[in-house]
């Protein structure tokens, strides 16, 4: 399972990279705004900075919602850096654009996916990644993890190569459950990854080992 971090914060991205288990980064316009990055030039510069920190894929989202606009913007983003994955919303023109990008060898991440039908369509269009937003489904009392299972089943039935990128991951149990269900990738805050480290028996065991070592020294 690949671990992506869902942020545009450079310090957090550096920290995750230093942990040695980071496979990529996802961003979105809200995450950019949160860091105070505004205007096309600054946003593009920021994507380059992110690519310089991480070794893996960096999702950069288009703002356009019409076919020509998505193509124009997506091609500009793809030219920025070889690690850029063009993030395209799950709308009709988005699906057409994903098909275009796929035919041209430009990698894509189909975002804002909330149903199995949408995920099927994204795979048919040739998306590299599909991003089901599990946290936002949980927020409206719908089982986000069930969507991961449905998509896994459909993709396995037809051997689609599109990777399931479990997005809107909010906490560590989401990460573990997505791994059990066979999501290819998860993207979430650094805390959801670092939470995997924790177990009280590890802390108690380590304290005891150190105590016993110090007795003999
Ligand atoms: C996906 O790529 C999105 O950036 C993200 O995971 C959305 O998460 P949120 O629902 O926590 O905003």
Boltz pocket constraint, residues with backbone or C-beta under 6 A from the ligand:
constraints:
  - pocket:
      binder: B
      contacts: [[A, 6], [A, 26], [A, 27], [A, 28], [A, 111], [A, 131], [A, 133], [A, 135], [A, 136], [A, 167], [A, 168], [A, 169], [A, 187]]
      max_distance: 6.0
